């Protein structure tokens, strides 16, 4: 039996030009059988040279303007192997996972689902007691009381049975019961609906979340020969953003709520009790790293996936030196797009958060902490 998803051969396009207008593209895709409802791995690399110029006696770019060649770190290459941006990719994935957990912990959704279940339990209990009281009053011959329990009018029903006012034969009781059919049948249906709801997991559904945009500027400058002003400069400017998705359900509400109370992963509670641990989490992701081991306890995630997309608007290379009163060397600018999709749930990588401007709330909190210490 064939698998529903098969990986296709890598598709590559390039013109091998070492100059302006050079391009490279490689795509690794899949083929899926109908109904196309499973996530699949995916990879794409696109690089193009938007500007390339030679100066002085320099006659060739030496492959630096070729979009299909690797040129070392701090410049784009055909496979996105630049190690200088590995931490930005990791933080983009961390951010997507954080959004996934936020979605899971959405108070409104969780409160509605649990409240709905509690209401179902209460409704079922009320309906059972209502039928019990109705049956008891009907057996005692209290026709008006039985009608009141079902909130129906007793006028179509005999106000007094035969004989001395009480039913003495089962047939009389059965006839009266049938007359109340349209009053008690909805109660039975309500009980069935409640049981059906309680037998299912708390609904979740297919979800897709986006992490934060992680911008970056990476620069490396090397002075090679001061006598000739010979230098080399490399620069990357771009951003990366990750996504995650799947089919999420709370399969065990009790286990999930126990996890929320800190009964599953006590270490996360201990970390929260460490003085000023939240300040540490401003700059590192210790809390997120600890919580990952129990974040999804009591939950089921079907067909999970995650991925990231990186857009590099400028990959600039400069090499210059002065000789004979003339400027020599070259300048090259390239752009690139890289995208990846993986199967599974992303793990959290521990590290220092990307630097960003301190918010007003954080500044006020820091001042309050300092005032408290003083």
C-alpha positions, 0 to 999 in steps of 0.5 A: 500500500502506497504512503499518502505522502511521498517526497519529490526530487529536489527541483533546482534552477540557476543560471550560474552567472557571476554578476548582476542578475544571477539567481538560484532556486531549489525546492524540496516538496511532496506529493500527497494523495487525496484528500490532502489533509496532512501536513508535509515537510517543505524546503525552499531556497531562493537567492538573487544578485541585485547589484554587482560592480567591479572597481579598478583593475579587478576583472572578476567577482571570483564567485562572490556575485554567483547566487549558487555558490557559498561564500562563508558566514555573514553572506547568503548562500544556496542552503541557508547555512549561515551560522550567524543567524542560527539563534534568530531562527531558534528564537523565532521557533520559541516564539511560535511555540509560545503562541501555541501554548497561549492558544491552549491556555486561552481562558475564554475557550477553556472556561466555556468548554469546562462551564459547558460540561458543568452545565451539562452535569447540572442539567442532567442531574436536574432532569433526573430529579425532575422526572423522579418528582413527576413519577412520584406525584403521578403515582400518588395521584397528584395529577396537577403536581405532576403536570407542574413538574413538567410545566404542562397544563393539566386541563386536557388530563382528567382532573380526578381519576375513577373511584376514590380519587386515586389510581389503583390499577396499573392501566390507569397509571400507564394511561396518564403516563402516556398523556404526559408523553410530550412533557417528559420526552424532552427531559429524556432527550436532554439527558441523552444530549448531556451524556453525549457531550460528556463522553467526548473530549473538550473540543479544540480544533485545527489551529495555526499560530504565528510567532514574533518577527525577529529582525536582525543585522549581522556585520563583520568587518576585517582590515586586511592590509592597513598600508593599502586600506584593504578591507572586507565587509560583510553584512546581513539584514533581514527578519525571520518568523516561525509558525506552528499548527496542528489539530489540538484537543484537551483529551484529559481535562482533569490532567490538564487542570492539574498541570495548570495548578502545578501538580504535574511539573512542580519545578515550574512552580519552584521557578515562579517562587524564586525571587524576581524570576520573572525579571530573568525571564525578560532576558532569558527563557528559563521559565519557558524551557522548564514548562515545555516538559508538561505544557501539553499534559492532558492534551492531544495534538494530531498532525503537528507541524512547525516551520519558519520563513526568513527574508533577507533584504540585503546581503552586502559584500564589499572588498576594496583597496587602494593602489596607484591612486585608484580604488580597486575591488568589488561590491555585491548585493544579494537578496534571499528567501528561505522557508522550512516546514517540519513535522512534529512539535517544536522544542524550546531552546534555552538562551538569551532573548534577542535584544529589544527596547525596554518597555514602559511596563518593564521599566516601571517594574524595575524602578519599583524593585529598586525602590523596594530594595532601597 
